[in-house]
Protein backbone atom coordinates (compact mmCIF):
# COMPACT_ATOMS: atom_id res chain seq x y z
CA UNK A 1 0.00 0.00 0.00
CA UNK A 2 1.17 3.52 -0.76
CA UNK A 3 2.34 5.18 2.47
CA UNK A 4 1.59 8.85 3.03
CA UNK A 5 4.53 10.80 4.42
CA UNK A 6 7.19 8.17 3.73
CA UNK A 7 9.96 7.62 1.22
CA UNK A 8 9.20 4.41 -0.66
CA UNK A 9 10.03 2.50 -3.82
CA UNK A 10 7.14 2.24 -6.29
CA UNK A 11 6.81 0.95 -9.86
CA UNK A 12 5.59 2.84 -12.87
CA UNK A 13 2.23 1.24 -13.69
CA UNK A 14 0.93 3.73 -16.26
CA UNK A 15 2.27 6.56 -18.42
CA UNK A 16 0.15 9.61 -19.26
CA UNK A 17 0.82 12.93 -20.98
CA UNK A 18 1.29 14.77 -17.67
CA UNK A 19 3.46 12.20 -15.90
CA UNK A 20 3.36 8.61 -14.71
CA UNK A 21 1.26 6.73 -12.18
CA UNK A 22 3.14 4.73 -9.60
CA UNK A 23 1.94 1.70 -7.69
CA UNK A 24 3.17 -1.35 -5.86
CA UNK A 25 3.71 -3.34 -9.06
CA UNK A 26 3.12 -3.50 -12.80
CA UNK A 27 1.64 -6.48 -14.60
CA UNK A 28 3.92 -9.40 -15.30
CA UNK A 29 4.23 -8.63 -19.02
CA UNK A 30 5.48 -5.14 -18.24
CA UNK A 31 2.52 -3.46 -19.93
CA UNK A 32 0.36 -0.75 -18.40
CA UNK A 33 -1.82 -1.75 -15.49
CA UNK A 34 -5.50 -2.33 -16.25
CA UNK A 35 -7.93 0.53 -15.78
CA UNK A 36 -9.32 -1.32 -12.78
CA UNK A 37 -6.43 -0.17 -10.54
CA UNK A 38 -7.98 1.70 -7.60
CA UNK A 39 -7.12 5.38 -7.17
CA UNK A 40 -5.70 4.82 -3.67
CA UNK A 41 -3.39 2.13 -5.08
CA UNK A 42 -1.58 4.50 -7.43
CA UNK A 43 -0.16 7.98 -7.21
CA UNK A 44 0.86 10.54 -9.82
CA UNK A 45 4.46 11.56 -10.33
CA UNK A 46 4.32 14.80 -12.39
CA UNK A 47 6.06 14.79 -15.76
CA UNK A 48 8.77 17.27 -14.79
CA UNK A 49 10.10 14.74 -12.26
CA UNK A 50 9.91 11.64 -14.46
CA UNK A 51 13.31 10.43 -15.77
CA UNK A 52 13.55 10.77 -19.58
CA UNK A 53 14.05 7.06 -20.21
CA UNK A 54 11.44 5.87 -17.67
CA UNK A 55 9.13 3.07 -18.77
CA UNK A 56 6.36 0.97 -17.27
CA UNK A 57 7.79 -1.49 -14.78
CA UNK A 58 10.67 0.75 -13.70
CA UNK A 59 11.07 1.36 -9.97
CA UNK A 60 11.45 4.87 -8.57
CA UNK A 61 12.15 6.04 -5.03
CA UNK A 62 9.66 8.76 -4.15
CA UNK A 63 8.07 10.63 -1.27
CA UNK A 64 4.26 10.74 -1.12
CA UNK A 65 2.33 13.73 0.25
CA UNK A 66 -0.72 15.82 -0.70
CA UNK A 67 -0.79 18.70 -3.14
CA UNK A 68 -2.62 22.03 -2.71
CA UNK A 69 -5.90 20.30 -3.62
CA UNK A 70 -5.32 17.52 -1.05
CA UNK A 71 -4.65 14.93 -3.74
CA UNK A 72 -1.97 12.29 -3.20
CA UNK A 73 1.11 13.11 -5.22
CA UNK A 74 4.63 11.72 -5.48
CA UNK A 75 7.92 13.57 -5.73
CA UNK A 76 11.49 12.50 -6.26
CA UNK A 77 12.58 15.42 -4.06
CA UNK A 78 13.53 14.61 -0.48
CA UNK A 79 11.71 16.49 2.30
CA UNK A 80 13.74 17.59 5.31
CA UNK A 81 11.46 15.50 7.53
CA UNK A 82 9.30 12.44 6.91
CA UNK A 83 6.43 11.01 8.95
CA UNK A 84 7.16 10.91 12.73
CA UNK A 85 10.64 12.38 12.31
CA UNK A 86 11.79 15.26 14.54
CA UNK A 87 13.86 18.17 13.29
CA UNK A 88 14.13 21.91 12.81
CA UNK A 89 12.18 23.71 10.09
CA UNK A 90 12.00 27.40 9.21
CA UNK A 91 8.73 29.37 9.19
CA UNK A 92 8.01 30.54 5.63
CA UNK A 93 4.62 32.14 6.25
CA UNK A 94 1.98 32.65 8.94
CA UNK A 95 -1.66 32.39 7.85
CA UNK A 96 -5.15 32.23 9.30
CA UNK A 97 -4.98 28.58 10.38
CA UNK A 98 -1.34 28.36 11.41
CA UNK A 99 2.20 28.69 10.16
CA UNK A 100 3.68 27.15 7.04
CA UNK A 101 7.12 25.57 7.27
CA UNK A 102 9.70 25.13 4.53
CA UNK A 103 10.48 21.41 4.40
CA UNK A 104 12.03 21.35 0.94
CA UNK A 105 8.94 20.60 -1.16
CA UNK A 106 6.78 22.79 -3.41
CA UNK A 107 3.95 22.82 -0.87
CA UNK A 108 4.94 24.05 2.60
CA UNK A 109 4.07 22.02 5.70
CA UNK A 110 1.26 23.34 7.91
CA UNK A 111 1.93 23.90 11.60
CA UNK A 112 -1.60 24.50 13.00
CA UNK A 113 -2.03 27.04 15.79
CA UNK A 114 -3.28 24.28 18.10
CA UNK A 115 0.01 22.41 17.62
CA UNK A 116 2.16 25.40 18.60
CA UNK A 117 3.49 25.47 22.15
CA UNK A 118 4.20 29.17 21.55
CA UNK A 119 3.42 31.49 18.66
CA UNK A 120 5.97 31.50 15.85
CA UNK A 121 7.05 34.16 13.36
CA UNK A 122 8.35 34.20 9.78
CA UNK A 123 12.06 33.43 9.59
CA UNK A 124 12.21 31.59 12.91
CA UNK A 125 13.36 27.97 13.09
CA UNK A 126 11.50 25.55 15.35
CA UNK A 127 11.77 21.95 16.45
CA UNK A 128 8.79 19.99 15.11
CA UNK A 129 7.61 16.48 14.25
CA UNK A 130 5.51 15.37 11.30
CA UNK A 131 2.17 13.61 11.87
CA UNK A 132 -1.05 12.79 10.00
CA UNK A 133 -4.08 14.77 11.19
CA UNK A 134 -7.71 13.65 11.34
CA UNK A 135 -8.24 14.78 7.73
CA UNK A 136 -5.44 12.47 6.56
CA UNK A 137 -3.09 15.36 5.83
CA UNK A 138 0.55 15.74 6.80
CA UNK A 139 1.06 18.46 9.41
CA UNK A 140 3.73 19.58 11.86
CA UNK A 141 3.53 19.77 15.66
CA UNK A 142 5.73 21.40 18.27
CA UNK A 143 4.50 18.77 20.75
CA UNK A 144 7.35 16.42 19.86
CA UNK A 145 7.20 14.33 23.06
CA UNK A 146 5.56 11.22 21.46
CA UNK A 147 8.16 11.17 18.68
CA UNK A 148 11.35 11.39 20.75
CA UNK A 149 13.58 8.37 21.33
CA UNK A 150 14.38 6.80 24.72
CA UNK A 151 17.48 4.83 23.79
CA UNK A 152 20.30 7.35 24.16
CA UNK A 153 23.75 6.19 25.25
CA UNK A 154 24.05 8.98 27.84
CA UNK A 155 24.85 7.99 31.43
CA UNK A 156 24.46 9.83 34.73
CA UNK A 157 26.55 13.04 34.96
CA UNK A 158 27.07 13.26 31.19
CA UNK A 159 26.83 16.77 29.76
CA UNK A 160 24.24 17.28 27.02
CA UNK A 161 22.68 19.99 24.87
CA UNK A 162 19.01 20.12 23.98
CA UNK A 163 16.05 22.21 22.88
CA UNK A 164 13.23 23.19 25.25
CA UNK A 165 9.97 22.31 23.49
CA UNK A 166 7.41 22.63 26.29
CA UNK A 167 7.12 24.24 29.72
CA UNK A 168 4.86 22.65 32.35
CA UNK A 169 4.02 24.43 35.60
CA UNK A 170 3.61 21.04 37.26
CA UNK A 171 6.60 19.13 35.87
CA UNK A 172 9.19 21.57 34.57
CA UNK A 173 10.86 22.03 31.18
CA UNK A 174 10.68 19.27 28.59
CA UNK A 175 13.85 19.05 26.52
CA UNK A 176 14.74 17.25 23.31
CA UNK A 177 18.35 16.24 23.96
CA UNK A 178 20.31 16.44 20.70
CA UNK A 179 16.85 17.26 19.23
CA UNK A 180 16.28 13.51 19.44
CA UNK A 181 16.02 12.07 22.96
CA UNK A 182 13.43 12.66 25.68
CA UNK A 183 14.58 14.69 28.69
CA UNK A 184 13.07 16.71 31.54
CA UNK A 185 14.41 19.48 33.75
CA UNK A 186 12.24 19.12 36.90
CA UNK A 187 10.60 22.26 38.18
CA UNK A 188 12.88 22.32 41.23
CA UNK A 189 15.94 22.37 38.96
CA UNK A 190 14.89 25.40 36.91
CA UNK A 191 16.83 28.59 37.62
CA UNK A 192 16.12 31.86 35.86
CA UNK A 193 13.88 32.20 32.83
CA UNK A 194 13.58 29.31 30.41
CA UNK A 195 11.26 29.48 27.42
CA UNK A 196 10.19 27.24 24.57
CA UNK A 197 12.80 27.22 21.82
CA UNK A 198 15.77 27.85 24.12
CA UNK A 199 18.90 25.75 23.68
CA UNK A 200 20.16 24.59 27.06
CA UNK A 201 23.27 22.85 28.32
CA UNK A 202 22.55 20.42 31.12
CA UNK A 203 23.90 17.54 33.17
CA UNK A 204 22.20 14.14 33.16
CA UNK A 205 21.03 13.82 36.76
CA UNK A 206 19.57 10.37 36.17
CA UNK A 207 18.34 7.88 33.58
CA UNK A 208 14.86 6.47 34.13
CA UNK A 209 14.13 2.76 33.56
CA UNK A 210 12.34 3.64 30.32
CA UNK A 211 15.40 5.52 29.05
CA UNK A 212 14.12 9.07 29.55
CA UNK A 213 16.66 11.51 30.92
CA UNK A 214 16.35 13.61 34.08
CA UNK A 215 18.37 16.78 33.60
CA UNK A 216 19.87 19.46 35.81
CA UNK A 217 21.15 22.89 34.82
CA UNK A 218 23.68 22.71 37.64
CA UNK A 219 26.78 20.69 38.38
CA UNK A 220 27.22 18.37 41.34
CA UNK A 221 27.20 20.29 44.63
CA UNK A 222 30.97 20.23 45.21
CA UNK A 223 31.62 21.53 41.67
CA UNK A 224 28.77 24.03 41.70
CA UNK A 225 29.76 25.61 45.03
CA UNK A 226 32.70 27.59 43.65
CA UNK A 227 30.65 28.92 40.74
CA UNK A 228 27.78 29.86 43.07
CA UNK A 229 30.26 31.63 45.36
CA UNK A 230 31.52 33.83 42.54
CA UNK A 231 27.97 34.58 41.45
CA UNK A 232 26.98 35.43 45.03
CA UNK A 233 29.88 37.88 45.29
CA UNK A 234 28.65 39.60 42.14
CA UNK A 235 25.15 39.80 43.63
CA UNK A 236 26.52 41.29 46.87
CA UNK A 237 28.42 43.87 44.81
CA UNK A 238 25.16 44.78 43.03
CA UNK A 239 23.81 45.66 46.51
CA UNK A 240 26.81 47.95 47.10
CA UNK A 241 28.61 45.32 49.12
CA UNK A 242 25.82 44.57 51.61
CA UNK A 243 23.27 41.85 50.86
CA UNK A 244 20.11 42.78 52.85
CA UNK A 245 19.49 39.21 54.05
CA UNK A 246 21.51 36.22 55.21
CA UNK A 247 21.23 32.45 55.13
CA UNK A 248 18.29 32.58 57.55
CA UNK A 249 16.07 34.20 54.90
CA UNK A 250 13.14 32.27 53.46
CA UNK A 251 13.77 29.92 50.52
CA UNK A 252 11.46 32.10 48.39
CA UNK A 253 13.52 35.26 48.99
CA UNK A 254 16.78 33.44 48.34
CA UNK A 255 15.57 31.90 45.08
CA UNK A 256 14.06 35.19 43.88
CA UNK A 257 17.24 37.18 44.51
CA UNK A 258 19.95 34.62 43.72
CA UNK A 259 18.33 31.87 41.61
CA UNK A 260 19.66 29.32 44.13
CA UNK A 261 17.96 26.93 46.48
CA UNK A 262 18.45 27.62 50.19
CA UNK A 263 20.90 24.71 50.52
CA UNK A 264 22.93 25.92 47.54
CA UNK A 265 22.94 29.45 48.95
CA UNK A 266 24.15 28.22 52.34
CA UNK A 267 26.94 26.20 50.73
CA UNK A 268 28.07 29.25 48.74
CA UNK A 269 27.95 31.44 51.85
CA UNK A 270 29.93 28.86 53.81
CA UNK A 271 32.61 28.69 51.14
CA UNK A 272 32.97 32.48 50.99
CA UNK A 273 33.00 32.74 54.78
CA UNK A 274 35.74 30.13 55.00
CA UNK A 275 37.73 32.00 52.36
CA UNK A 276 37.44 35.20 54.36
CA UNK A 277 35.59 37.07 51.61
CA UNK A 278 32.42 37.92 53.57
CA UNK A 279 31.09 38.46 57.07
CA UNK A 280 27.59 37.63 58.28
CA UNK A 281 25.54 39.91 60.54
CA UNK A 282 22.14 39.36 62.10
CA UNK A 283 20.34 40.70 59.04
CA UNK A 284 22.86 40.93 56.22
CA UNK A 285 25.96 39.61 54.48
CA UNK A 286 28.84 42.03 53.92
CA UNK A 287 31.70 41.70 51.51
CA UNK A 288 35.14 42.17 53.01
N, C-alpha and C positions, 0 to 999 in steps of 0.2 A: 504494500500500500504506500502511496505517496505520503511523505511525512512533512507536514507544515513546519517551517522553522529550522529544518535540518539540511545539512549538506549530504547529498546522496547520489548514487550512480543509477541513472535511468537510461533506457534504450529509446532510440527514435522509432516510433511506431507509425508515424504518418507525416508526410511532407505536404505543406500548403504554401500558397504564395507569400504569406506573411510570417512564415517560420516553420517550426516543426513541433509536432506533439510528441511528448515523452511519456513513457509508461514503464511498467515493470518488465515488459518483454514483448518482442515482436513475434510474428508467426514463424513457424519452423522454416518455411521456404524463403524467409527474408523479405517477403512482400509486405505491403501496408496492412495494418490491422483492419479487421472488418469494421463496418460502421456501427456495429453493436457494442463497441467499447464504451463503457460508462464514462460520463464526464469526470467523475471524481477519480477515475483510474488513469487519467492522462492529464498532462499539463502543458501549456504552450511555452515554448522557448522562442522569443521574438527573432525575426530573421537577422537582425543586426548582430546577434550573438551566436548564430549558427556557423560552425566552421564551413569553409567553402566546399570542401570535398565530402561533407557529411552525407550519409545515406541511411535508409531504413535498416535497422538492426545494429547500428553503431551505438556504443555506450558513451554517455557524457556525464561528467560530474557537475552537478548543479545545486543551487540553493533554491528552495521553494518558499515563496511568501505570497502576499496579496497585493494587487496593484491598487491604483486610486479608486477603482470601481469595485473593490473587494473580490476580485476574481483571482483564483490561484494562477500564479505565473512563476516561471523558472528563470534563473539567471546564472550565467557562468561566473559572475562577479562574486567575490567573497565578502560577506558582511563582517563587520568587526566583532559582532557577537552573534551566536546562534542560540537556539532555544535552551533556556535554563543556565546559560553561561553568565558570568558576572564580569563586568569590566567598566571602564570609564568611557563615556560618550559626551560629545559637546552639544550644547543646545544651539540649534540652528534657527528656531523660531518659537514664539509663544503665541498660542491661539486661544480660542474661546473654550476649548475642551481640555487643554493641557499644553504641554511643550512638545516640540518635535526635535528629535535627536538625529544627528548625522551618524549613520552607522555604515556608510560606504555604498549604499544602494540609491537608485533613482528616487524612490519614495522614502522619506524620513520615517523614523520610528516614533510612534506616539507614546509620550509619558503623561498619562491622565493626571489631572489635578489630585484625584483621590489616591494616587500612588506616589505622591510626593511627600516626603517627610519634612520638607520645607520648600518654599517657593523658589523657583529657579529663574535665571535670566539668560538672555541670548549671549553666547560667547563663553558661558561657564561650562565647566566639565564636571560631570557627576558620576558617581558609582551607581550602576543599575544592573538589573538582571532582566532577561527576556522571558516572557510568559505568554500563554494563550488566554485571552479573555473569554467571557461568556458568549460573545458573538463570533468566536472562532477566528479572532484576529490576533496578530502578533503585537504585543505592547511591551513597554518597559515599566519597571517598578523600582523605586528607591528602597523598598522593603526587601532587602536582599537576604534576610535571615534564612529563609527556607532553602536557598540555593548555595549557601556556603558549605565548605567541606569541614570535616571534623578529624581528618587524618594527618595533621601536620606532624613534622618530626621535632617540633620544639619541646624542650624539657623545662622544668622549673628553673627560674632565674635567668633564662635566655632573654636577650634583648630583641625586641621586635618593633616593626613599624606598621601602622595600619590606618584605615580611614574610618572615622566615626560616621555611621549611617543612621543612627537613631538614638534619641535621648529619652529615657524613661525616668519619671520622678520616683517610681518605686524601686527600680532595679539599678539604674545607672546609665552608662554610655555603652552602647553596642558598637563593636569595632570589627571591621573586616581586616584581619591581619594579612599583610601582603595582598590585600584586596581579594582574598581567597578563603581564609580560614575564619571560623567563628570564635569571637572573643568578647569579653565583657569587662569593663572597668566598673566594679561595684560602686554604688553611690557613696559609700564611706571613703572610697579611694580617690574621689574627684576633688581636685584642688583648682581654684580659679575657674574661669569660664571656658567651657567646652561646647562647641556647637556642631551640628550636622555638617559634614563636609571637611572638617578639620583632619589634618594628618597628625597623628600622635606617635611619639616614641614611648614605649612602655617596657616593663619587665614582666615576664610570665611568673605570676605569683603561685600558680597551680594549674594542673591539667586534670580536668574532670574525667570520670570513667568513660564518658561518651566521646572524649577527645576535644571538647570545647575548652577554650583557654580562659582562665581568670587572669586579669591583668592589673598591674599597679603602675601608676605614674612615678612612683618613688622607688629608690633603691632600698636594700636591706637597711635596717636601723643603724647599724654601726657605720655603714658607708654614707647614709643620708645625713647623719648628725653633723658632720663637718660642713656640708653644703647648707644645711638649715642654719647653722651658726653664722655663716657669712651673710646669709639672707636676713637673719634677725638683726645683725649689726647694721645693715643697710636700712632696715625698718626703723631702728632706734635713731639713726642719724636723721631720718625723715621727720622725726619728732623732736628735732634739735637736741638730740643726745639723751632725752629722758622719755622712756616709754611709759605712758600713764596707767600702766597696770603691770602686775607681776604674774608669777606662775600659779597664783591662787585665784586668778580670774576665771570666769565661767568658760566652759568649752566653746560656747557660741561666740563670745567676744574674741577669744583667741583665734578661732577659725576665721572670723570675719576680718580681723586685722592682719593676720599673718599667713592665712591659708595653710595652717598646720593643725593637726589634732592636738589635744592638750598634752598627751604623752610625748609627742614629737617636740612640742614647744619646751616642755620641761627638760628633755634630753639636750636640746640646743642651749638652753639657759645654763644647764649644769656644765656643759663643755666650755662655754664662754667664761663662766665663773671660775672654773678650775684653771683656765688659761690667764686669769687675771684681767680680762677685758671689760668686765662689767661689775657693778655692785647692785645688790637688791635691797630696796627699802620696803617699808610696810605697804606702800601703795604704788611703787614704781620700780623700774629698772633703769639704771644710769650707766652710760658708757664711760669708761675710765680713759 
